[in-house]
């Protein structure tokens, strides 16, 4: 028996020796988590830039271009080299190595830069920061144009593969594209949580496939690898500037989606995005461009569709299906980005309050904004039926992309100087080099103004006008409301002194108000007209901070408004611009000791003050901007729904204000 125990102990000891130590197991878990995050990023972040090889070289050499690039050995080497180094400079250097270091508590994107600039301008009063923040809003406005053009050009370019497989299907391209887009927008309300799990593996398959096809093309013409040397790009640019300059308007298609790497940093982290780009996406795209270049060198006739012609005959049908799936994923990423930008703009006061549905219980960033969804669907379908081909849309695409990239670069260097104190000489050197490249692309795309580049500019100017008008209108309304509401402290003092005789009724009343300087219109009306007030009164102000999320411990600030026994308190609830306020949930966090007694939240009544806007004679804004502001106010989401208030216990009191 002793022998058996000894043997069991020995076996146990052997297993213990064979098992990895806890540190190793912990490292394995961390590696698995990091890999999962990288795969998730591949499915969301890189869809747009990863599908650019479908149409970039085809557009550069398209005979339908108003400034076509002649097909020659020298030009093919020059264009492929220019594509490679453009991706290297703009995506790898500007975004991955530089811009992604400028985050707002982990969140990235142009809206994060804007909030940083707004914070510094409010603290230091710098006019430069205010101007740059306004420029940033224009960059965000251009992103809405990108959100409309990307689904149209991406899905069109993939479905156009049908013409390569079967030329008789040419007439089916536009209808099939329209059906895919309609289905894509119809399923948005279900969220991307379920579909998102397959996005990563699909994109891994996509990048593997396009990289493998590129290798096959390079094998047939290995000399194309010389295009990686920068002398070919510089020689083409300066030796044939007239041709190369116009080619830049199409070369920029290779970097579309670069902003998504930065904007989605908050969801996946800088490290996961950097690894996904450097170890899979960038190499796969480069191999595809090189392979397509080799194919064009072998036969200039291949410029009609070098991406799909690079695929063996037996694999073209699967590639069309895979490309369609990849472009749908690319469209999904930019649509989700439009939801996020619109939501953040509303939280920061540049758009009215929008109805937002959270489609995931575990992921904060997965939201659905119905108004933006239907606007995008109508816009994308209009573009598909108006332009009818990816080549025609390509002229419009570059303008939105180059504008956003240039503004992001400019804002980054200002942030680098203000936040990190980077030496002026280093800022000047880096900004000069990168902005020269960016502005070259902008100038080249301006030459396509009459060929479609006007479209994203028009969309951007329209969105910018709406956002700045809404921001100005809110300032006017806020000032007007302050006159009507009067001082909150004086109002509470009058109640305390008995100057306003009122009857105290049992229960809890919650009045939502802008801040604690003025009295809520609904509360003032209740006292002055009904001569009653509740036993417990909470005046709640919701503040949106220029940070993505506010920790729970810093969420609430309570002010007794000078008296500890009158049952009236003011509560400030602080939320980040990535959060949706939950009023009942926030009030449940309050300590009864801070609220002069327990709040009866199960029976509490919620009071909202709604404003009906009218045009007035005051010269606050131009007449057309007043009309625009009032028209925009009609899309404002229901306040009770937005703040999570129980409808059966919510009282809405109206007021008229002239703007």
ABEGO torsion letter per residue (X at the ends): XAAAAAAAAAAAAAAAAABBBAAAAAAAAAAAAAAAAAAAAAAAAAAAAAAAAAAAAAAAABAABABBBBBBAAAAAAAAAAAAAAAAAAAAAAAAAAAAABBBGGBBEAAAAAAAAAAAAAAAGBAAAAAAAAAAAAAAAAAAAAAAAAAAAAAAAAAAAAAAABAAAAAAAAAAAAAAAAAAAAAAAAEAAAAAAAAAAAAAAAAAAAAAAAAAAAAABAAAAAAABAAAAAAAAAABAAAAAAAAAAAAAAABGAAAAAAAAAAAEAAAAAAAAAAAAAAAAAAAAAAAAAAAAABAAAAABAAAAABBAAAAAAAAAAAAAAAAAAAAAAAAAAAAAAAAAAAAGABBBBBBBBABAABAABBBBAAAAAAAAAAAAAAAAAAGBAAAAAAAAAAAAAAAAAAAAAAAAAAAAAAAGBBAAAAAAAAAAAAAAAAAAAAAAAAAAAAGAAAAAAAAAAAAAAAAAAAAAAAAAAAAAAAAAEBAAAAAAAAAAGABBBBBBBEBBBBBBABAABBBAAAAAAAAAAGBBBABBBBBBBBBBABABBBAAAABBBBAGGBAAAGBBBBBBBBBAABBBBAAAAAAABBAAAAGEBBBAAABBBBBBBBBBBBBABBABBAAAAAAAAAAAAABBBAAAAAGBBAAABBBBBBBBBX
